[in-house]
Amino acid sequence: MARLVELGYLDDRAFAESHVRRRSGSRGPLALAAELAARGVNREIAGQAVARLSGEAQLSAAVDFARLQAGRKPPAGYRELLERAGSKLVRRGFSPSIAREACRVVWSGTEGDVDP
């Protein structure tokens, strides 16, 4: 094992950063941290990798997912969008505030902060 670490084949930090890059388009920071922990990555290393995920990147991924959900079956209103897409975003590891903001952006059709 020591030889594998020495050669760079076993590098939890590189694995965690790569995992976050690959999966951050569909998962929020809470889910990413849980996935890394399930794969045996130290919580500190997982936390550092997830911390590099900016708020803008999280919001962008959440908006993309909410748009996809809204396009499948257009919601009757903002509350329906929030209940359907917002709850799925939270289950995917996004914070409730990011989920609400993503639904707000999709509902308003702009990138601005518009109350529904």
N, C-alpha and C positions, 0 to 999 in steps of 0.2 A: 504494500500500500504506500509506504513511504517513497518508493521509487516512482510510482505512478504520480504522486503529488509533485515530486521533484521534476518530473518530465512535463508537468502541466496537464496531464490527462484527467486528473481529479482536482477541479478548481470550482468550489461551490460559488464563489463570487462571480466568476465568468458565467457559470450556468444560470445563476439567479438573474443576472443582467440580461442574458440572452432570452430567458423565459419571459421576463417582463416585457422586453421589446416585442417578442412574437405574440404574446397573448393580450397585450394592453388594448388592442383594438376591439376586443370583445369582452373583456373582464375588467372590473374595477380593482382598486388596490387591496381591498379586504379579501377578495377571492384569490388574487395573485399571491398574497402573503400566505393564505391557507394552502394553496397548491404547492408552494415552495416548502412549507412546513411538512406537508404530507410526503414530500419527496426527500425529507431528511436534511433539508438545508437549515442551518442555524438561524434562529429567529432574528438575531442582530444583522446577519448578512442579508436575509430576506427583507428586513425592514429598510436597510440602506438601498437595496435595489428598487424597492417599491417607492421609496421617498424621492427618487429621481424622476418619477412620473409627475409631470407638471399638471396643475389644475386645468390648464387650457387643453392639454392632451386628453385628460379624463373627460372634460366636457365635450370635446369633439367626438370622442368614441361614443359617449352616451347619446349625443344628438344623432349620430349616424344610426345607432340602434333604434332610437325612438322613431326616427323617420321610417325605418324599415317596418316597424310595428304599425305605424299609422297608415302606411301604404297598403298593407295587407288587407285591412278592414278599416276604412276611415271611421274615426270615432265621431260620435254625435256631439260631443262637447269636450272641453278641456278636462273635466273631472273623469270622464271615461278614458281619455288618453292617459291621464295620470294614474288611474287605477290599473290600466292594462300594461302600458309600457313602463311606467314608473315603478310598479311593483316588480316587474321583471328585471329592471336595472338594479334595484336593491338586492334582489336575489343573485345577480351576477357580480356583486361586490362593490357597487358604486354607493356612495353616501346618499342619504335621502335628499340633501341639498343639491347635489349634482343631478340626481334624478328629476327633481322638481324643475331645476333650471333647464335641463334638456327638454323636458316636456313643454315648458314655457316657450322655448325657442322654436320648437317644432310647431306648436299651436299658433304662434304669432307669425311664423314664416320668415322671420328675420333673425339676425344674430344679436339683436338688441335685447335689453331687459324690459319686456313689455308684460304688464300684468294681464292675465286672462280675464 
